[in-house]
Structures are given as structure tokens and as C-alpha cells.
Amino acid sequence: MKRRKILEKVVEKVLLVCASVSVVSVLFITFFIFQQGLPLFAKVSPLTFLFSSKWEPVGKPPSFGIFSFLVGSIYVTVGALAFSVPVGIACGIFLAEIAKGSISRVLKSVVELLAGIPSVIYGLFGIVFVAPFVREVFGGNGFSVLSASIILAIMTLPTIINMTEVSLRAVPHELKEGSLALGATHWQTISRVLIPAARSGIIAGVVLGMGRAIGETMAVLLVAGNAPLMPTGPLSMVRTLTMNIITDMSYAEGDHMTSLFTTGIVLFVFILVLNIIVQVILKRSIEEQV
């Protein structure tokens, strides 16, 4: 018994150290980004930085405005969700309530494979197939908001599908059985009982997918055109916040380098807010189920 207690204490300490490493890492990353990025606001107004569309960091004088990149990130993210949310929720419903046997296993394997494909592979797929398709069907040069949205939609599907399936499976069986016992059809039970009961988890999946879309870099860099211009429509070339950082980082210095870290602060805060929203939604979902 004494040896067992000692072993348990050792395991507890090891787990505490591992958890502490995660927390300390986040704190260090946060401190580093803000330390490197905040000095820009001593030279550039936060409002000018956020709401000006003039990005000329090597100009005379230099200009640091990321509003066009903010708009581009929003366009691409909203476009991706417009494609992925209906398909992802429908696929999650199919896996949770309809698919059986080999069909279910194959679909789950495909979803897992989508989640594991590197983003650069998605980008190459976009260059070879998506961009030419957009160019032939809709016009333009193919490298646009629409192409980036399609690629990001495919990339966010696994998150939305998995969260939808898990949320539906977590709904108490009594609700489904009661609905069917009252004479409701299977689809009526799904649409009017299961989906409303699982809505918090489904919304959390959508928000997580949004975070994945707005934080993606490589795939979007390959298909969006990477033009530092204000997007005017789905066929416009665009540059997002993450694309701006990766594009300029190789040659930036001085205030230009600082402005990229400041762009990282904006992106970091946005993702942090999304994560907080997800935690609140999940907590509310658990409370409703209890």
C-alpha cells in the first residue's frame, strides 16, 4: 500500500508538470507576441492600423493598414462556412442516425483521412483542380476568394462532421424513443428533437471550424491570389491576415517586422475570442443535458 501511494503521488506530480508546461507555453507565446507587436502602436494609431487599407510598409513614409486583410479573412471564412456547414451537418446527421455497417465505417475513415491531410496538399489540389474550375465556370483568373473558400470548406468539414455526430449521439435515447413512440417519423425526430437538443455542440463545431478557416495559411496562400487589395467580390484576389504574415516575414525588418507581430496579435485575439465562445457553448450544452 505504501509503494502504491508513492507511485500515485509520483504520477500526480508528472501529470501536474505536463499540465503546467502547456499553460506556461501559452503564457510565453502570449507574452512574446504582445511584447513584439505592441510597440507599433507608439507610432501608428490602433484605429489606423485596423481600419486603413493602405499597406506600404517600405513606403516613404510607411503605411500600416490591415483592414483589407481583415475583410479578406472574413470573406474567405464566411464563404468556407457557407459551403461546409450545410454539408458537414448533413453528413454528421447521416453518420449518427442513418448510416449502418460498411457505409458508416467507410465514411468515418474518409472523414478521418480528410482531417489528416496536410494543408499544402489541399493547396496543391486547389491549384490543379479548384482554381481552373472556378476560372472556366465563373471567370477571372481562378485565384480568388471563391477558390480559397472551397478549399477551406473541405478542410473544415471533418471538424463540423465530428462535432455534429458526437453531439447527436450524446442526446439521451429517451428523447428519441419518446418522439418515435408518439408517432413521429424518423426525420421528424431528427429535425425537431435531436438537432434542437444537440444544437450547442453543433454550434461549437461550426465555431471551431471557423477558427480553423481563419487561421489557415498555406492552402489559402496557394489559391487566393495573395494580392494586398480590398476584395470586391467572390472572384477577387485576396490576402488574409495569415497570408500577410507569411508573405512579408522573409524580408521584413524594423517597424515592418513589428507590424507583422501586431497582425499576429489581432489574429491571436480573434482566435482567443472564438475559443472562449466554444467553451461557453460546450458548458451550456453540458448543463442542458444534465
N, C-alpha and C positions, 0 to 999 in steps of 0.2 A: 504493500500500500504506500509505503514511504517513497519507493522508487517511482511509482505511478504518479504521485503528487508532484515529485520533482520534474518528471517528464512533462506533465501538463503545464507546469509553470514555464518550462523552457519553451514549449510550443506557443504558449500565450505571448511570451516576450518576442519570439521570432515573428509571429503574426503582427504584433504591435509595431515592430520595426518596419516590416513591409508596408503596413498601412501608413506609417509616418513618412516613409520615403515618397509615397505617392503624393501626400499632402505637401511635403517640403518641395517637391519638384514643381508642383503647380504654383506655389508661392514664389519660388525663384524665377520661374518663367514670367509670371505676372510682374514681379519687381523689375526684371530685366527689360521687358518690353516698354513699361511705363518710364523707366529711367532713360532709355534711349530715345523715346518718342516725344515725351512731354516738352523738352527744351524748344521744340519748333514753335510752340505757342508763344514763346517770348518774342518771336519775330513775325509770326503770322497769326492773325486772329482766328480762333476756332471756327467762327461763323464763315470767314473767308475760306478756310480750309475745307469745310464741309459743304458749302453751298456755291462755291465758284467752280466753273467748268474749265478754267484755264490752267492747264498743266504744262508748264515750261520750266522745269527745274534747272535747266542750264541756260535759261534766257538771261537777258540783261535789261531790267532786273529779273530775277527768277520769280516764277509764279507757281503756287502750290494749291491747286483746287481739285478735289476728287469727286465733285458732285456727279459728273458724267459716269465715273466708275461706280458710284453708289447706285445710280439709276440703272446702269448696265447689269449690276449684280441682281437688282430687284427684278428686272425684266427676265433675265435668264432663269432665276429661281422660280418666279411665278409661272413662266412658261413650262418649266420642267414639272412643276406640281400639277399644272393643268392636264398634262399627259399622264403622269404617274399615279395620281390619287385615284381616279376612277378605275384604272386598270389594276392597281395594287389592291384596292379594297375588294374589287370583284374577285380577284384571284385568291385573296385571303378567305373570303366567304366560301369560295368553291373548295378550297383545301380543308376548311374547318367543318363544313356541313354537307358537302356533296361528293367530293372525290373519295373513292374507295380503292383499296388494293394496289395494283401496279400503277394505276394512273396517279394516285396520290404520291407514291414513292418516287416516280419519275419527276413529277412537278417539284417536289421538295428538293430533289437532287439538282434540278435546273436552277432553282432559286438560290441554293447554297453555292452553286458554281458562279452565278452572277455576282454574288457578294464577294467572291474570292478573286475575281479577275482584276488585275492591276489597272489603274486608271489610264496609263499610257496605251494599253491595248484598246480601251474604249475610244481613245483619241485617234488611234490609227484606223479603227473601224469607221469612225466619223469622217476621216479624210477620204477613205476609199469608197464608202457607200453613202453615208448620210449627206455630206456636202454635195456630191454630184446629183443625188436625188433631189435635193432642195433646189439646186441650180436648174435642173431640167424641168421641174414641175412648177416652181414658183418664180423663177427668175433670179437675177442677181448673180453674184459670183459663188454662191453656195456657202461661204464662210460668214455666218450670221448668228443673230440671236436665236433664230428658229433651229439651226443646226445644233447649237450648244444646248438648247432646251431639250431636244430629242435625246441627245447623248446623256444628259444629266437625268432625264426621266428614266432611262434604262438603268442608270446607276443607283437611283433611289428606290427602285421597285423592291429589292429584297427587304429593305427596312420596313416599308409600308406593308408588304405582304406578311412578313413575320409577325409584326405587331398586331395586325388585324386578326390573323389566325389565332395567336396566343390569347388575345382579348376575348374572342368569341368562345374559345374553349374554356376560358375561365368563368364564363357565365354559369351560374348554378343550373344543373339539369332540371330542377323542379320548375323553373320558369318555362323552359321549352316543353316539358311534359304537360304542364298545366295548360299552355296555349293549345297544344295539339288535342288535349282532352276536351277542350271547349269547342272543338270543331274547326279551328284554323288550319289552313293548308300549311305545307312546309315553307313555302315562300312568304306567306303572311307572318308566320312565326319568326322567320329570319328578319324580315324588314321592319316589323312592328314590335318585336320583343327583344331579339338577340342584339341587333345593331344598336338600338337605344341603350340597352344595358351595357354594351361594350364601348360606347361612344368615347369615353375618356381615354381608354387605351388606344383606340383608333386615331384620335386626335393627337395623342402623344407620338404615335408612329409617323404621322404627317409632319409634325414639328421636327422630329429627328431627321426625317428625310430632307426637310428644308435646310437644316443645319449642314447636312452632307452636301447639298447642292451649292449653298453659298460659300462653303469652304473649299470646294474642289478647284484645282488649279490646272493640272497637266492636260486633262481631256478637253477642258474648255479652251485652253491656250491653243490647242491644235485646230479647233474648228470654228472659233468665234471671230477670227479675223484680227484680233489684237490691235484695233485702231482706237487711239485715245480721243474719240469723238462722242458727242451726245447721240445715243441711239434714237432714231426716229420711227422705227417700226421693226417688225419681226425679221425683215431681210437686211437690216443694217448690221454692219460690222460693229463689234463692241469690245470693250476692255473692262474686265471686272476688277474688284479690289485685289484679289489674289493674283490675277494676271499682271496687274501693275507692279506688284512687289517683285515677282519673279522676273519680269522683263527688265526692270531697271537696276536690280540688285548687283548685276555683274559689273557695272561701270559707275555706280553712284558713289559719291563722296561728299563730305561736309553736310550742308543743310539738305541736300538731295537724299543722302543716306538717312538722315534723321526723319525726313518726311515719309520714307518708306516704313520706318518703325511706327510713326504716327498713324499711317494707314493700317498697320497691324493692330494698333490699339483699337481703332474703330471696328475692325473685324472681330477682335477678341471680345469687345463689349457686346457686340451683336450676338455672337455665339453664346456668350455667358447668359444673356437675357433669354435666349431660346432654351438653354439647359434649365434655367430656373423655371420657365413655363412648363417644361416637360415634367420636372419634379413635382410641381404643384398639381398638374393634371393627374399624374400617377397616384399621388397621395389622395386626391379626391376620389379617384376610381376605387382605391382600396377601401376608403371609408364608406363609399356607397355599397360595395359588395358586402362589407361587414354589417 
